[in-house]
Every structure is written in C-alpha cells, then in structure tokens.
C-alpha cells in the first residue's frame, strides 16, 4: 500500500495512481497504460488484491516487470499454472475470506442459480 492517507494522497495499492491528481487518472480512451482497476485490502490492511486492466499487455509492463519480492503477479490467461485452484489459496494468505468468483464479478452484477435439466420448480 502507498499514500499518506490524506485527501491529497489517499491510501491505495502499489501501482494504482492517485485519483485526486488529474494527471494520474486512468483514461480508457488512451492507447496505453492502465485504464481501470479494482482492489480489496488485505485483512491486515498492509497489502491489497488488485485487478488491473489495460488495452493490451504493454500497458501492464511496469507491473509485470517490477522485480519486487513482495508483489505477486498472476496472469490466468497466459499461464496454465495460474488457475483459480492454484491462485486462490495464495491470495487467502492475505484475505482469509477471498472469493475469486466474487472478486471478478463486475460491480453490480448478480449471480443466480438455475435448476439443471429435469429439476424445475416444484419437483
């Protein structure tokens, strides 16, 4: 985590821009760089689980090439080793009740369970 915790410099995850500074705000119209992100603070507040989005992989290179031992990077679409089953236990070291599916669900989206074939209502 970074930031002083003030209005001018809010607490935020590493690599996340200071959104109070117009020069650092992500812009989805730009051709490169991070255009959106979301995060959950760790249970102790010292770390964060962050999803970054960019137009292409080039926009994520500062994160992917950081070289810091205290930052874990998962790229599910690029590595067969980064499956939900492999990643979730590592993330739960920082956020005990972490729900991978819930984290990746778009904000405001609902999940509904539908009955399977032959399992309609009233059976």
Number of C-alpha atoms within 10 A of each C-alpha: 15 16 15 11 10 8 10 12 15 15 16 19 20 14 15 20 20 20 14 12 10 9 9 11 15 19 13 14 8 11 13 16 20 26 17 15 13 15 14 15 16 18 15 9 12 11 19 21 19 17 14 17 16 19 16 12 12 13 17 17 12 12 16 16 9 11 10 9 6 6 13 12 14 14 12 12 9 8 9 9 13 15 13 11 10 11 16 16 14 11 18 16 12 18 20 11 10 18 12 15 11 12 15 10 11 9 9 6 8 8 9 6 5 9 9 7 6 7 9 9 7 4 5
